Amino acid sequence: PRQPGYTRAFQDSIAFYRPLPNDQTHLTIICRIDLNDSHGEGGSMPMWLYVKTIGTTATRSILNLQRELQRRRQHQTESGSTTK
């Protein structure tokens, strides 16, 4: 239910991959955070919390993705796999 000072947040993301020479890939990630509460059914997140944490949350998400990609690459290298 709606509560004063709170809003609902929605997040969408999409990724585009482009092969590069030397077995590399260019990765573009587009993320969208939407605080639109046009239907009046928000109430999940106080605005002050969103403002204080969105930059940190986005940064940690990208760092986690980078770490996972590096882990998988290392695993492929160690196992001799050429599967993409």
N, C-alpha and C positions, 0 to 999 in steps of 0.2 A: 504493500500500500504506500501511497505517496505521503512523505513527511517533509515539512518545511526544512529547507537547507540541504536536502539530499537530492541527488539525481541519478538516473540509471546510465551506465556507460556500456557501449557496445564496441567491440574491436573486430576488425576485418584485416586480413592480410593476403597478399598474393606475391608469388615469386616468379621471376623470369630467369631462365638459364640460357647462356650463349657459349658454345664451345670456343675455346681459344687454342692456339698452338701449344705444343709441348704438354699435352694431356692436362690442360688447365680449363677452368670454367669461370666465366664472368657471371656473378649472381647479383640480381637486383631484387630487393625486397621492398614492397610498398605496404605500409601499415596505416590504418585509419582508426582513430579513436573518436567515437561519436558520443557526445553527451546529450544528444537531442532527446528531450522528454516531451515531445509535442502531443502525445496521447495522454499525458498526466498519470502514467502508471509507474513512474520512477519511484525511487526510494531506496536504492541499493547502495549508494556511495555519497558521502558528504563531499561537496565541491572542494573544500579546503584539503581533504585527503588526496583527491585526484591531483590537484595542483602541486602538492608537495611530493608526490610519488611518481608521476607519469614519466619524468625524465629518467629516473633511476630504474624504473620497471622496464622501459624500452631498452636502455643500455644493457641491463642484465640479460634480457632476452637475446639480444644480438651476440653478446659474449658467450652465452650458453650454446647458441647455434654454432658459432665459430669453434668452440671447444669440441663439440660433437663432430663437426666436419673434420677437424684435425685428428681426432681419435679414430674415426673411420679410415682416414687416409693412412694413418700409421698402421692400422690393422691390415689394410690391403697390401702395404709395402712389406710387412713382416710375413704375410702368408703367400706372397708372390702372386696374388690375385690381380687380374686385369679387368675384372668386372666393374662396370661403372655403376 
